[in-house]
Amino acid sequence: MPLVEGAIAGCLGSDQCWETPDTQWRSIARNLQQTLRDQGYELTEIPLADDTGRRVYRLSKPGEPPRYLNLVSTLQGTRYLFTEAQMTPEELNQAAGL
């Protein structure tokens, strides 16, 4: 999966979690979306009850099971995680450090 320049893998004890000190999470989301589209993924934004500082996208690509891109803004920057299932609101809060 794509990395954001300067992002460090392994946040929250997961090799599918990256963290960057960049607090411009919307910009990071746009860059990730474009990179994933360039790699042939279709992205669908999942509506969230509380979308302040967070976004979730369903990723699909022919021949591959769907995955989810979960982005959260933190006090230290931005985290993004690739998961097989959509993260719950509680998991998103945990990822955001709340």
JOUR-V707782 format. One record per residue. RES is the residue in one small letter. SS is DSSP state (alpha for helix, beta for strand, coil for the rest). D_FIRST is the distance of its C-alpha to the first C-alpha in whole Angstrom. Layout:
RES,SS,D_FIRST
RES,SS,D_FIRST
This chain:
m,coil,0
p,coil,4
l,coil,7
v,coil,10
e,coil,13
g,coil,15
a,coil,12
i,beta,13
a,beta,11
g,coil,13
c,alpha,15
l,alpha,17
g,alpha,17
s,coil,14
d,coil,11
q,coil,9
c,beta,10
w,beta,10
e,beta,14
t,beta,15
p,coil,19
d,coil,19
t,coil,21
q,coil,20
w,alpha,18
r,alpha,18
s,alpha,18
i,alpha,14
a,alpha,14
r,alpha,15
n,alpha,13
l,alpha,10
q,alpha,11
q,alpha,12
t,alpha,9
l,alpha,8
r,alpha,12
d,alpha,12
q,coil,9
g,coil,12
y,coil,11
e,beta,14
l,beta,14
t,beta,17
e,beta,18
i,coil,19
p,coil,23
l,coil,23
a,coil,27
d,coil,26
d,coil,23
t,coil,25
g,coil,22
r,beta,19
r,beta,17
v,beta,16
y,beta,14
r,beta,14
l,beta,11
s,beta,13
k,beta,13
p,coil,16
g,coil,16
e,beta,13
p,beta,14
p,beta,13
r,beta,11
y,beta,11
l,beta,10
n,beta,13
l,beta,14
v,beta,17
s,beta,19
t,beta,21
l,coil,24
q,coil,22
g,beta,20
t,beta,16
r,beta,14
y,beta,11
l,beta,10
f,beta,8
t,beta,11
e,coil,13
a,coil,16
q,coil,17
m,coil,18
t,coil,21
p,alpha,23
e,alpha,24
e,alpha,21
l,alpha,20
n,alpha,23
q,alpha,22
a,alpha,19
a,alpha,21
g,coil,23
l,coil,26
